[in-house]
Amino acid sequence: MTTTTPSAETSHRFGWITDQPYLLLSLTSLFWAGNAIVGRAVAGHFPPVTLSFLRWACAFLIVAPFAFRHLIADWKVIRRHLVLMVTVSVIGISTFNTLQYTALQYTTALNVLLLQSTGPLFVALWALIVLRVRLTLMQTLGIATSMVGVVVIILHGNIAELAAIELNVGDLMFVGALAMFGLYTALTQKRPQMHALSFLAFTFGCGALFLIPLEIWELTTKPLPAFDWANVGALFYVAVFPSIMAYLCYNRGVRLVGANRSAPFFHLIPVFGSAMAIVFLGEQPHLYHAIGYALVLTGVIVAARKPKGAEN
């Protein structure tokens, strides 16, 4: 008698895409690029904790019917590793996103994109601390190259504009959020074997649950958001694409190639963001776009290559 592992079952059901880590991680960056735009747009309409709580509560309610039978099957495994599972949920769901949405109320989109380019460094730091995995020379060169590309795109090719950037409390919050997500990425490498939907449903539900006390406090200090079509549409987007779809893709991608090789894909977020601005907002493409894109893609390809002798 043979058994089907969660990864094998998922691969059989969804086809070849589940075994394409670079495609999965690229899709993650695409969904998160949209999240940065939508999150900034609704920052004045949704209080940060409310937006984070509703995002994960809605994501949990959407995914729960599909995950229920897998949760039942994996519950013994979850209970044996409950401390790790709760820690991952609180760090990667509750804390990271609440800090992110709070930061967006105080900082600018430019600062967010610049700071977001440091994400791979936090992943590398936590991978070293938690997993005892060091960046290879090629990974370091790749991350540095793609980071230069990010700066070229964001500053429109004028590096002198760096001197005019001012940091504020929102930027510190966003750096804290990136540090939390780096830790989440490293800890997911230690998660027990279970179905992807089990992991997703538990972390979403647990993350939303731990936000309830903060949500109650926020509701006593700030007004409820208006649930018009624009806000409902924004909430649906952040619940489905940057949450369910992005975390499915990201968790699987990290599982396949490891934390350090997945981290450089953070740098595709401003690439997709600027491309969206060109396609949907009518922004004119310039030479610095092409140079920045080339640097980012080169860096990602170099950093994501499989090191010699590596298992992944």
Solvent accessible surface area in square Angstrom, and as a share of the most:
residue,aa,sasa,rsa
1,M,233,1.04
2,T,129,0.75
3,T,118,0.69
4,T,94,0.55
5,T,67,0.39
6,P,28,0.18
7,S,41,0.27
8,A,49,0.38
9,E,41,0.18
10,T,19,0.11
11,S,27,0.17
12,H,165,0.74
13,R,120,0.44
14,F,115,0.48
15,G,31,0.30
16,W,170,0.60
17,I,56,0.28
18,T,11,0.07
19,D,67,0.35
20,Q,66,0.29
21,P,23,0.15
22,Y,93,0.35
23,L,67,0.33
24,L,10,0.05
25,L,2,0.01
26,S,26,0.17
27,L,46,0.23
28,T,2,0.01
29,S,3,0.02
30,L,58,0.29
31,F,26,0.11
32,W,24,0.09
33,A,2,0.01
34,G,6,0.06
35,N,6,0.03
36,A,19,0.14
37,I,83,0.42
38,V,33,0.19
39,G,1,0.01
40,R,93,0.34
41,A,70,0.54
42,V,11,0.06
43,A,10,0.08
44,G,78,0.75
45,H,106,0.47
46,F,3,0.01
47,P,14,0.09
48,P,8,0.05
49,V,10,0.06
50,T,2,0.01
51,L,4,0.02
52,S,0,0.00
53,F,43,0.18
54,L,35,0.18
55,R,2,0.01
56,W,0,0.00
57,A,23,0.18
58,C,39,0.23
59,A,0,0.00
60,F,65,0.27
61,L,121,0.60
62,I,67,0.34
63,V,5,0.03
64,A,23,0.18
65,P,98,0.61
66,F,138,0.57
67,A,0,0.00
68,F,130,0.54
69,R,138,0.50
70,H,10,0.04
71,L,29,0.14
72,I,112,0.57
73,A,81,0.63
74,D,18,0.09
75,W,110,0.39
76,K,155,0.66
77,V,30,0.17
78,I,0,0.00
79,R,162,0.59
80,R,167,0.61
81,H,71,0.31
82,L,79,0.39
83,V,126,0.72
84,L,37,0.18
85,M,0,0.00
86,V,39,0.23
87,T,51,0.29
88,V,1,0.00
89,S,0,0.00
90,V,43,0.25
91,I,22,0.11
92,G,0,0.00
93,I,0,0.00
94,S,7,0.04
95,T,43,0.25
96,F,20,0.08
97,N,0,0.00
98,T,16,0.09
99,L,52,0.26
100,Q,12,0.06
101,Y,5,0.02
102,T,26,0.15
103,A,0,0.00
104,L,5,0.03
105,Q,64,0.29
106,Y,118,0.45
107,T,2,0.01
108,T,70,0.41
109,A,55,0.43
110,L,61,0.31
111,N,8,0.04
112,V,5,0.03
113,L,45,0.22
114,L,23,0.11
115,L,26,0.13
116,Q,12,0.05
117,S,6,0.04
118,T,37,0.22
119,G,2,0.02
120,P,0,0.00
121,L,87,0.43
122,F,42,0.17
123,V,0,0.00
124,A,13,0.10
125,L,90,0.45
126,W,57,0.20
127,A,1,0.00
128,L,64,0.32
129,I,82,0.42
130,V,33,0.19
131,L,42,0.21
132,R,183,0.67
133,V,70,0.40
134,R,182,0.66
135,L,53,0.26
136,T,49,0.29
137,L,131,0.65
138,M,92,0.41
139,Q,7,0.03
140,T,63,0.37
141,L,91,0.45
142,G,1,0.01
143,I,4,0.02
144,A,50,0.39
145,T,41,0.24
146,S,0,0.00
147,M,43,0.19
148,V,81,0.46
149,G,0,0.00
150,V,0,0.00
151,V,26,0.15
152,V,17,0.10
153,I,7,0.04
154,I,18,0.09
155,L,0,0.00
156,H,105,0.47
157,G,40,0.38
158,N,71,0.36
159,I,87,0.44
160,A,78,0.61
161,E,70,0.31
162,L,81,0.40
163,A,99,0.77
164,A,83,0.64
165,I,39,0.20
166,E,142,0.64
167,L,124,0.62
168,N,57,0.29
169,V,81,0.47
170,G,0,0.00
171,D,2,0.01
172,L,126,0.63
173,M,52,0.23
174,F,1,0.00
175,V,49,0.28
176,G,26,0.25
177,A,0,0.00
178,L,5,0.02
179,A,20,0.15
180,M,51,0.23
181,F,2,0.01
182,G,1,0.01
183,L,24,0.12
184,Y,0,0.00
185,T,0,0.00
186,A,0,0.00
187,L,21,0.10
188,T,4,0.03
189,Q,54,0.24
190,K,104,0.44
191,R,24,0.09
192,P,15,0.09
193,Q,96,0.42
194,M,4,0.02
195,H,8,0.03
196,A,27,0.21
197,L,21,0.11
198,S,0,0.00
199,F,1,0.00
200,L,1,0.01
201,A,0,0.00
202,F,25,0.11
203,T,2,0.01
204,F,0,0.00
205,G,18,0.17
206,C,14,0.08
207,G,0,0.00
208,A,8,0.06
209,L,110,0.55
210,F,101,0.42
211,L,3,0.02
212,I,65,0.33
213,P,90,0.56
214,L,84,0.42
215,E,16,0.07
216,I,104,0.53
217,W,143,0.50
218,E,3,0.01
219,L,76,0.38
220,T,104,0.61
221,T,78,0.45
222,K,80,0.34
223,P,112,0.70
224,L,127,0.63
225,P,9,0.06
226,A,67,0.52
227,F,111,0.46
228,D,72,0.38
229,W,224,0.78
230,A,79,0.62
231,N,6,0.03
232,V,61,0.35
233,G,38,0.37
234,A,14,0.11
235,L,17,0.08
236,F,123,0.51
237,Y,55,0.21
238,V,1,0.00
239,A,1,0.00
240,V,24,0.14
241,F,75,0.31
242,P,0,0.00
243,S,0,0.00
244,I,16,0.08
245,M,75,0.33
246,A,0,0.00
247,Y,1,0.00
248,L,48,0.24
249,C,11,0.07
250,Y,6,0.02
251,N,11,0.05
252,R,44,0.16
253,G,0,0.00
254,V,1,0.01
255,R,68,0.25
256,L,48,0.24
257,V,9,0.05
258,G,7,0.07
259,A,5,0.04
260,N,8,0.04
261,R,17,0.06
262,S,1,0.00
263,A,1,0.01
264,P,0,0.00
265,F,12,0.05
266,F,15,0.06
267,H,0,0.00
268,L,9,0.05
269,I,2,0.01
270,P,5,0.03
271,V,15,0.09
272,F,52,0.22
273,G,16,0.15
274,S,17,0.11
275,A,34,0.26
276,M,39,0.17
277,A,16,0.12
278,I,42,0.21
279,V,109,0.63
280,F,159,0.66
281,L,141,0.70
282,G,51,0.49
283,E,66,0.29
284,Q,120,0.53
285,P,86,0.54
286,H,95,0.42
287,L,135,0.67
288,Y,33,0.12
289,H,6,0.03
290,A,58,0.45
291,I,80,0.41
292,G,0,0.00
293,Y,47,0.18
294,A,57,0.44
295,L,53,0.26
296,V,0,0.00
297,L,88,0.44
298,T,70,0.40
299,G,0,0.00
300,V,8,0.05
301,I,113,0.58
302,V,35,0.20
303,A,0,0.00
304,A,4,0.03
305,R,153,0.56
306,K,115,0.49
307,P,36,0.23
308,K,208,0.88
309,G,86,0.83
310,A,36,0.28
311,E,173,0.78
312,N,75,0.38
